[in-house]
Amino acid sequence: MTTATVAAPLTALALATLLAPVLMAPSPLKTAVQTHAQMDHLMVAIRSLPDGIAEFERLTGIKAVVGGKHPGRGTENALVSLGDGSYLEIIAPQADAPQLFADYEPMRKLDRLTIFTWAVGVSDATAAAAALTSAGLSVTPPQPGARVTPAGERLEWTTFALTDRSIGVAPFFIQWGAGTKHPSTTSPGGCSLSSLKVQDPKIARLSAGLNNLGLRGVVYEEGRSEIVATLTCGAKTVTFKSR
């Protein structure tokens, strides 16, 4: 069994544009029981997408498929399925992008794959936001997003995030469009997520909110901000870190 560890400085959350006023107070009709939540995807950043694809293949033996470009953000990605409705996204600046969002700029200096952030998939963004606010966390209003794949398919989603950006390991939240094929079903397989650990000085607040959503399979620890994910890809085990 081969073990590789990838580490670099922790970056800010990827969705800077989602910061906005606090959502309405939770409705008693929207509870965690009514909201399905699971780990949706792990965003692993690097300064060049071809470099990221090559590094991931060297570490795992799996070649990620190019997913497409993010309009207006200056980034592009490649994807690998982790099975069970989850996937890994390699994200990098577009080679010709003159400027990125402020939170994305640190990607230009990353010479190896580094966890940038992660996403929790929810079945109902409004209900999920209500469940988080009932746990004492403030959230941004859900915002729509979309991109077109190289094959011409349109992917649509709705996302929101926590307004408290001091919780450095907090995920963002995504509800995929009803007619959208989830990337985990259209990306190369061969890897699975063995473990996901999030560590932060304010982890108790975050874990309370995510538990209220019914999210399972994540290890929470108090300490300096860090995200650690271990993948099993055949006979190989690879650990990626946020720093």
N, C-alpha and C positions, 0 to 999 in steps of 0.2 A: 504493500500500500504506500502510495506517495502522498506526502503532506506538504502543502505550500502555504505560506502565510503572506498576505499582502497588506501593507499598512501605510497610512499617510495622514496628514492633519485633517481633522473633522471640518466639514464645510457646513454652511447654513442650509436651511430647508430650501428645496428647489422651487417652491411656489411663491416667490416674493409678490407676485401680482395679486395674490388672493387675500392679502391683508386688507381688512375692511371692518366696518362697524359690527358689533356683536349681534348675533342672530337672536331672534325672538325667544322668549322663555319657553321651556319645554312644555309640550302638551301632554296631559295625562294619558291620552290615547296613543301616544307614540312611545313605546317602551323598548328596552333592550330585547325583550322576548320576541318582539315583532320584527327585529332587525337582524338579518344574517350578516355576520362579519367574519372575514378571514384575511390572512396575509395575501395581498394581491400581487405585489411585485417589489423587487429590490432594485434600486437604481445604483449602478456602479459606474463611476465617471472616470474619464481619462482625457488627455489633451487631443488625441486623434482617434477617430473611429476605426480606421484600418489597424492602428496599433492595438486598440482594445480587442478587436476581433482576433488578431494574431496571438495576443497574450492569453486570452481566454482559451483558445484552442490548444496552445502549448501546455497550459496548466491542467486542462480537463480532457482534451481529446475531442471536444465538441466544437463545431464551427457555428457561431451565431449567424442568423439570417438578418440582412439589412432590413430595418423596419420602416425607415423613411425620415423625413425632416419635419421639424416643428415650426410651423409658420409663425413668423414674428418673434421667435425666441432665439434663433441663431444656432440651434442644436439639431443633432441627428442621432439616430439610435440603431442598435442591432439587438435581437432578442433571442433568448433561449428558454424553452419551457422547463419548469421545475415540477410539472405534474400537479394534479389535484387543484387546478384552478389558480396556480401561481406561476410566475415567470421571473426571469432576470433580464433587466434592461441595461445594456451598455450604452451610455450616453456621452456625447462629446461635442465640442464646438464644430460647426460646419467650417470646412477649410477656408471658405471665402467670407465668413461672417466678420464684418468690421467691428461689431459690438454685440455683447451679450447682456442679458439682465445682470444686475450687480451681483446677485447670488451665484450666477453661473460663471463669472469671470475666473474664480479659482481653478476651474477645470483646465484652463490653458497651461497651468503649471504642473499638472499631474502626469508623471511619467509612468505610472502603473495604475492598475485598476483599484479604485478606492470607493468604498460605500459613500454615496452622496446623501441619500435619504431612502425611505421606504414608504410603501403605500398599503393601506388597509382597504380592501374591497368591501362595500356595503350594498345591500339590496335596496335600500331606500335612504337616500342622502338626507332628506328632511328628518326622518325618524332617527337616523344615526346622530345627526347634529343635536337633536333634542335629548337623546340619551347621554351625550357627552356634557351638555350644559346642565343636565340634572345631576351630574357627578361633580359639578363645580368648575368645569372648563369652558372658557369662552371660545367661540368658533366664528369663522367668516361665513358669509352667505354662500351657498353653493353656486358655482359658476360653470357654464358649459364650455366644452373644449372639443376639438376634432383635429384629425390629420388624415391624409390619404396615403395609403401604402404604395410601394413601387408597383404592385399589381393593379392599382387603381381602386382598391376597396376603401371606403370611407369608414373610419373608426370614430365613434362619438362617445363622450363621457361627460359626467358632472363631477367636479371636485370641490372640496373645501378643506380648510386647515385650522389649526388652533391659532388664536390671536397671540397667545403667550409664547413668543419666540425664544424665551429664556430656557425653555425645555428643549435642549439641543437635539435630543434623539426622537422627538415626536414625529410620527408619520403624518402624511396627508391622507385624505380619504377620497375614494373614487367609487362612483356608481357608473357602470358601463351602460351605454344605450341599448335599448331592447333589441335592435336589429344588428348590433355589433358582434362580430365573432371575437371571443376573448383571445388575446395573444397567446395564452397558454395552449390553445388548441391548434394554432397555426404555425408555431415556432418549433425548431428542432428539439427533440427530447434527448434523454440520456443522463440528465442530472436531476437530483432531488435536493430539497433543502433539509439537511439533517438537524440543524439547530439555528435559532435566531435569538441573540441576547442583546438587550438594550440596557444601558447603564447611564444613570444621571443623578445629580444631587436631588432633583425633584421627582424621582421616579415614582414615589408613592402617589402623587397627584395623577401622573400619566397612567399608571397601572389601574388606578381606580376607575378612570374614565374608559379605558379599553376593556376592562372586565365588565363594565356596565353595558358595553356593546356585545358582550359574549365572545370576544376574541380569545382564542386558545392557541397554545403552542409557542408562546413567546416567554422567554425567561427575563425577569426584571431584577436588576441589582442596583443598589445605591452606590454612587461613586462618580468619578469624573465622566463626562459625557463620552460615550462610545457605543458604536453599533458593531456587533461581530456576527457574521453569518458563516456557517460551515455547509458546504455542498459536497454531496457524494456523487461522483460521476464514474460509474463502473468501478474499477479498482482504485481510483484516485479520490483523495479527499483534499479539498481546497478551502482555506479559510480566508475570507475577505474582511477587512476592517475599515472603519471610518477615519482612522489615523494611523 
